[in-house]
Amino acid sequence: MRAIHKSCLGMVNCKRGAKELVYWSGMKKQIEDVVGKCSVCLTYKNKPAKEPMSMQLVPE
């Protein structure tokens, strides 16, 4: 589990990487438990980069 989650890439990427390399019964649930308790993942979860507002010119 440490190797799967070592880079804190989030839930989806950890599951994807694990599926490519290994499989065991209950793998998905165990990955969800580990990533769900990771302080780094929780800090940056669902924080997309903010895009600055831009003005659109109205055509005449």
C-alpha positions as CSV (number, residue, x, y, z in Angstrom):
1,M,0.0,0.0,0.0
2,R,2.8,2.4,0.7
3,A,4.3,1.9,-2.8
4,I,0.8,2.4,-4.4
5,H,0.2,5.7,-2.5
6,K,3.7,7.0,-2.1
7,S,3.2,10.0,-4.4
8,C,-0.2,11.1,-3.1
9,L,-1.8,11.2,-6.5
10,G,-5.3,10.8,-5.2
11,M,-7.9,8.1,-5.2
12,V,-8.4,7.6,-8.9
13,N,-4.7,7.5,-9.8
14,C,-3.8,5.2,-7.0
15,K,-6.5,2.7,-8.1
16,R,-5.5,3.0,-11.7
17,G,-1.8,2.4,-10.9
18,A,-2.6,-0.5,-8.6
19,K,-4.8,-2.2,-11.3
20,E,-2.0,-2.1,-13.7
21,L,0.4,-3.9,-11.4
22,V,-1.4,-6.1,-8.8
23,Y,-4.7,-7.4,-7.6
24,W,-6.0,-8.8,-4.4
25,S,-9.4,-9.3,-2.9
26,G,-10.6,-6.0,-1.3
27,M,-7.9,-3.9,-3.0
28,K,-10.3,-1.1,-4.0
29,K,-11.6,-0.7,-0.4
30,Q,-8.1,-0.8,1.1
31,I,-6.9,1.9,-1.3
32,E,-10.0,4.0,-0.5
33,D,-9.2,3.7,3.3
34,V,-5.6,4.6,3.0
35,V,-6.1,7.6,0.6
36,G,-9.1,8.7,2.6
37,K,-6.9,9.1,5.7
38,C,-3.9,10.7,4.0
39,S,-3.6,14.3,5.3
40,V,-1.9,15.5,2.0
41,C,-4.7,14.1,-0.1
42,L,-7.4,15.5,2.1
43,T,-5.8,19.0,2.0
44,Y,-5.7,19.2,-1.7
45,K,-8.8,17.1,-2.5
46,N,-11.2,18.9,-4.9
47,K,-9.3,22.1,-5.1
48,P,-9.1,23.0,-8.8
49,A,-6.9,25.9,-9.8
50,K,-8.9,29.1,-9.9
51,E,-9.2,30.7,-13.3
52,P,-9.2,34.5,-13.4
53,M,-12.3,36.2,-14.7
54,S,-12.1,37.7,-18.1
55,M,-14.3,40.3,-19.7
56,Q,-16.0,39.5,-23.0
57,L,-16.6,42.2,-25.4
58,V,-20.2,42.6,-26.5
59,P,-20.6,42.7,-30.3
60,E,-22.2,45.8,-31.7
